[in-house]
Amino acid sequence: EVYAASGVDEAKLFVVPFAVDPALYASQGETLPDAVCEGSVVLGSVFQWTERKNPQALLRAFAGEFRVDEKVTLVLKGYEGDDPTQSVEDHVKQILSGVLHAPVRVISRALSSVEMLAFYRSIDCYVSAHAGEGFGLPIAESLLMGKPVVATNWSAPVEYAGGCFRGVDYQLTPPKWIAWQPFYTSDQRWADVDVKDLEAAQDDVVDLKTKAPVVVKWEWL
């Protein structure tokens, strides 16, 4: 639509589907030891540490909803994106400094495709506070693994899986904290997730996990 509106001949425009083999996600296999938290409901997230992924909101919502004595663990599969002098663990410690909260684990080592599948098997729910996704591969992968998903109700995941995950409320605002990247401009908009609704969504998933099984059914479009 953007290219056509810019004057490109529509006869030359083709949509190439994302390359995902659903059969890979139906297979049984090992879990990932780093992500297994015995006795806990495990929430997981995968992202490069950048402002658009909004890890600050994700951590604030988790810490705000789950206290230190609750059997819930957040496992972050992340890697440093913007500041090579600071590790993901450092970021997490800074954001949660002085806050009593349920456990948060960080997996920063590189994982193979097989290990990533094991990661998804190890979690009970996938959580994302993203400000916008071009596709959102971890969301699609989690759904293909039959995992409940909590994610910002905005952009590409809504297009291919709307109604198949717990969408979180948001407001559209100019991009923030990201002036160092010239392709983000003040006339653009991204989703600023509602932290309170994200807290409530996580609580809903944990209640479902502990009281009744969650069955997620969707078809790859």
N, C-alpha and C positions, 0 to 999 in steps of 0.2 A: 504493500500500500504506500509506503514512504517513497520507494523508487518510482512507482507509477505517478504519484503526485508530483514528483520532481521532474517528470517529463520523459522518463525512460519508456521505450516501446514495450508495452505489456506482453507482446508476443515473445519477448526475450527474457521474461521473468519466470523463474521456476522455483518452487519451494522444495528444498532438499530436507527430508525428515531427519531427525536426530538418530544417530546410529546406536541403538540399544538392542541387545538380544534378550527378550524377556525370558527365554529358556534358561539362561544362566542363573536367574534369581529364583527359579523354582527348585533348584537342587538343594539337597540337604548337605550339611558339612560341618566343619569345626567352627567353634566360636573363637573370639580373639581374647586371649588371657588378659591383656591390658584393660579390656572393657568389661570383663565379667566382674560383677560386684555382688557376691553371694548375699542373699537376703534382702537386696535392695531392688526397688523399681529403678531401671536405668533409662535415663533420658540421654539421647546422643545428638551431636551436631557435628557437621563437617564443613570447614571453611578456611580460606586464607584470611588472616587477621587484617581486615580492611574496614573502613567506615561503612561501606555499603552493606556489609554482612551484619553490621550492628551488634557485635558481641557484647557491648556494654549493656544494651537493653536486655539481651538474653540472660546475662549474669545477674542483673538487678532483679529481673522477674523471678529467677530461680531462688535467689537468696531471700527475696521478699516473701515467697510462698512456702519454702521448706526450711525449717529450722534444724539446728544441729542434731537433734535427737530423732529426726524422722528418717525412715529407711528409704531414702531416695538419693540417687547419685546422678550427677550430670557428668558425662564423659565428652570432652571436646577433642575431636581429631582436627588439629589445626596446625598451621605453619605461619611463620613470620612473613608479613607481606610488605610493609612500608618502611619499617625502621629496623635495619639489621643489627642495631646495637641492643635491642631489647627482645627477650624471648616471650613466647606466648604465656609461659608460667609467670613471668614478671608482670605482664599486663593483668592477668587474672588476680594476682596478689594485690596489685594497686587498686583495682576496682572493688575488691571485696575486703579491703583492709578495715579492720575494726568491726566487721559484721559477722555475727554468729549464723552459720548456715550449714545446710546439709553438704556432704562431700562433693567436691568438684575434682575430677581427674583430667589431666591433659596428656594426649598422645601426640607428640610432635615429630616422631620418626616417620620416615617414608614407608608407606604400605604398598604392597603389591596388589594387583586386582583380586587375587584370591584372598588376601588379608582384608581387603575392604569388604568383600562379601561376608567374611567372618565377623567383621565389625557390626554390620547390619544385623546379623543373626544374634549378636550379643545384647542388643538394646531392646527395650520394650516400646520405645516411642522416639520418633525423630522430631526435633524442635528447631525452628529457624525463626529469627527475628529480622530477616533481610529487608532491605529498603527497596528491592527490585531485583528481578532475575531475568536474564536473557533466556534461560531454560530452567535452571535449578536441578541439575542432575542428581544430587543426593536425595532430593525430595522424591523424584521419580523412582530412584533405586529403592528407597525405603518402602514406597507403596508397592513396588513389584515384589518385595520381600514379605508383603502382607503386614507391614508395621503401621500402626497408627501414626499420623503426622499432624503436628501443630505448626502452622506457618502463617506468615503475613498473607492476608487475603488480597494479593495484588500481583499483577504482572503475569509472566508466562505460566507458572504453576496453576493459576486459576483457569487459564485457557485450556490446558490439557488434562487437568484433574479437578476442576471445580466441583465441589460437593463431595469429594472423596477424602478430604482432610478437614481438620478443624481450622477454619480460617480465623485469623486474629484481626481485630479492628485496627484502623490506622487513619492518619491524616496525611494528605499530600502537602509537602513542604519543599522549599528549595533545598538542594543538597547542602549539607553542613559538614564542617570539620575536614573538608576535602579540597580546599582551595589550591593545594599543591598539584592537583591534577587538572590541566587546562581544559580537558574535554567535559568537565562538569561546570555548568554555568548557572547563574542565579535565575535565569528564566526557565530552567528545567524544574521538574518536580519528581520527588521520590517519596516512598511511603515511610512515614515516621510512625512506627508501631506503637499501639496503646499498651503500655507496660502492665497496667492493671488487668486488661483483658488477656494478655499473655500469661499473667499469673493464674487467672481463672481457668484458662485453657489447659495449662499444665496440671492444675489440681483436678480438673475433669478427667484427664487421662489417667492420673494416678488412682483416682477413685474407681474408674472402670477396670484398671489392671488388678486391683486388689479385691474387687467385689464381683466382677463378672468378666468372662472372656470378651476380647475385642475381635470382631471379624471385619476385615476390610476387604471389600470387593470392588474392583474397577477393571475396566478394559483399556488396554493400550490403544490410543487413538492414532 
